[in-house]
Amino acid sequence: MFELTETVPDVDEFCDLRIAAGLSAMDRPAAAAALPRSLHAVSVRDGDRLVAMGRVVGDGLHVQVTDIAVHPEFQGRGLSRLVMESVMAYVHSLPASTIVSLFADVDWLYGKFGFAVPRASTGMMLRR
Ligand SMILES: CC(C)(COP(=O)(O)OP(=O)(O)OC[C@H]1O[C@@H](n2cnc3c(N)ncnc32)[C@H](O)[C@@H]1OP(=O)(O)O)[C@@H](O)C(=O)NCCC(=O)NCCS
């Protein structure tokens, strides 16, 4: 059975799961510094193995949903929904004025939780 905890993954398993899920590789020292600063984090384990995760980062005025990933061997079993339900419970505990954003590779997932493409502004990224 899968176990969900509202905890931050370890640095190596976080970096490895991002890569396994097809997300970009992260600098490990930067991840070690960043993960403890998460506002909210979710880890889903199959035994000791991290199989799904998600985080909310920011300062409470502006927050971003990040690092939503499920290992390919475990996709299609509802794990991202479990992760997002924990993430959204945290998000809805914040003041209504908090700006909540994300960059969606999978808009079909985030649309289920109320996210929509804004009409008045465009999300932008700096590519380096
Ligand atoms: C995207 C991802 C997180 C989905 O995780 P998952 O555990 O396989 O998804 P789930 O099984 O929880 O499915 C969630 C919902 O999406 C639906 N869904 C799954 N795949 C879908 C698809 N390709 N198109 C539309 N809906 C889909 C499911 O039916 C389910 O709906 P329900 O909860 O209303 O029944 C996972 O595939 C992944 O890690 N992908 C690579 C990394 C990535 O793209 N992360 C997001 C970065 S923004």
The ligand as an SDF file (V2000), in Angstrom:
LIG
                    3D

 48 50  0  0  0  0  0  0  0  0999 V2000
    1.2730   14.1600  -14.7110 C   0  0  0  0  0  0  0  0  0  0  0  0
    1.3890   13.1350  -13.6110 C   0  0  0  0  0  0  0  0  0  0  0  0
    1.8190   13.8500  -12.3210 C   0  0  0  0  0  0  0  0  0  0  0  0
    0.0370   12.4360  -13.4220 C   0  0  0  0  0  0  0  0  0  0  0  0
    0.1960   11.4970  -12.3770 O   0  0  0  0  0  0  0  0  0  0  0  0
   -0.6930   10.1600  -12.2980 P   0  0  0  0  0  0  0  0  0  0  0  0
   -0.5350    9.6140  -10.9190 O   0  0  0  0  0  0  0  0  0  0  0  0
   -0.3190    9.2690  -13.4230 O   0  0  0  0  0  0  0  0  0  0  0  0
   -2.1730   10.7090  -12.5250 O   0  0  0  0  0  0  0  0  0  0  0  0
   -3.4790   10.1220  -11.8300 P   0  0  0  0  0  0  0  0  0  0  0  0
   -3.5140    8.6400  -12.0410 O   0  0  0  0  0  0  0  0  0  0  0  0
   -3.5240   10.6010  -10.3960 O   0  0  0  0  0  0  0  0  0  0  0  0
   -4.6150   10.8150  -12.6810 O   0  0  0  0  0  0  0  0  0  0  0  0
   -5.1160   12.0720  -12.2570 C   0  0  0  0  0  0  0  0  0  0  0  0
   -6.3320   12.3640  -13.0550 C   0  0  0  0  0  0  0  0  0  0  0  0
   -5.9560   12.7170  -14.3970 O   0  0  0  0  0  0  0  0  0  0  0  0
   -6.5930   11.8490  -15.3400 C   0  0  0  0  0  0  0  0  0  0  0  0
   -5.6270   11.5990  -16.3960 N   0  0  0  0  0  0  0  0  0  0  0  0
   -4.5290   10.8170  -16.3110 C   0  0  0  0  0  0  0  0  0  0  0  0
   -3.8460   10.8850  -17.4610 N   0  0  0  0  0  0  0  0  0  0  0  0
   -4.5350   11.7380  -18.2910 C   0  0  0  0  0  0  0  0  0  0  0  0
   -4.3450   12.2250  -19.6270 C   0  0  0  0  0  0  0  0  0  0  0  0
   -3.2670   11.8640  -20.3460 N   0  0  0  0  0  0  0  0  0  0  0  0
   -5.2500   13.0960  -20.1100 N   0  0  0  0  0  0  0  0  0  0  0  0
   -6.3060   13.4850  -19.3860 C   0  0  0  0  0  0  0  0  0  0  0  0
   -6.5590   13.0650  -18.1140 N   0  0  0  0  0  0  0  0  0  0  0  0
   -5.6660   12.1940  -17.5800 C   0  0  0  0  0  0  0  0  0  0  0  0
   -6.9410   10.5980  -14.5520 C   0  0  0  0  0  0  0  0  0  0  0  0
   -8.0480    9.9350  -15.1300 O   0  0  0  0  0  0  0  0  0  0  0  0
   -7.2790   11.1810  -13.2010 C   0  0  0  0  0  0  0  0  0  0  0  0
   -8.5650   11.7290  -13.1920 O   0  0  0  0  0  0  0  0  0  0  0  0
   -9.5260   11.5860  -11.8870 P   0  0  0  0  0  0  0  0  0  0  0  0
   -8.6530   11.7830  -10.6810 O   0  0  0  0  0  0  0  0  0  0  0  0
  -10.5150   12.6910  -12.0600 O   0  0  0  0  0  0  0  0  0  0  0  0
  -10.0870   10.2130  -11.9710 O   0  0  0  0  0  0  0  0  0  0  0  0
    2.4260   12.0390  -13.9690 C   0  0  0  0  0  0  0  0  0  0  0  0
    2.0440   11.4820  -15.2080 O   0  0  0  0  0  0  0  0  0  0  0  0
    3.8320   12.5600  -14.0900 C   0  0  0  0  0  0  0  0  0  0  0  0
    4.5750   12.5600  -13.1000 O   0  0  0  0  0  0  0  0  0  0  0  0
    4.2350   12.9970  -15.3020 N   0  0  0  0  0  0  0  0  0  0  0  0
    5.6030   13.4550  -15.5450 C   0  0  0  0  0  0  0  0  0  0  0  0
    5.9420   14.7020  -14.7540 C   0  0  0  0  0  0  0  0  0  0  0  0
    5.0050   15.8500  -15.0440 C   0  0  0  0  0  0  0  0  0  0  0  0
    4.6220   16.1140  -16.1700 O   0  0  0  0  0  0  0  0  0  0  0  0
    4.6580   16.5280  -13.9380 N   0  0  0  0  0  0  0  0  0  0  0  0
    3.8440   17.7250  -14.0280 C   0  0  0  0  0  0  0  0  0  0  0  0
    4.7130   18.9010  -14.2890 C   0  0  0  0  0  0  0  0  0  0  0  0
    3.7580   20.3880  -14.4710 S   0  0  0  0  0  0  0  0  0  0  0  0
  1  2  1  0
  2  3  1  0
  2  4  1  0
  2 36  1  0
  4  5  1  0
  5  6  1  0
  6  7  2  0
  6  8  1  0
  6  9  1  0
  9 10  1  0
 10 11  2  0
 10 12  1  0
 10 13  1  0
 13 14  1  0
 14 15  1  0
 15 16  1  0
 15 30  1  0
 16 17  1  0
 17 18  1  0
 17 28  1  0
 18 19  1  0
 18 27  1  0
 19 20  2  0
 20 21  1  0
 21 22  1  0
 21 27  2  0
 22 23  1  0
 22 24  2  0
 24 25  1  0
 25 26  2  0
 26 27  1  0
 28 29  1  0
 28 30  1  0
 30 31  1  0
 31 32  1  0
 32 33  2  0
 32 34  1  0
 32 35  1  0
 36 37  1  0
 36 38  1  0
 38 39  2  0
 38 40  1  0
 40 41  1  0
 41 42  1  0
 42 43  1  0
 43 44  2  0
 43 45  1  0
 45 46  1  0
 46 47  1  0
 47 48  1  0
M  END
$$$$
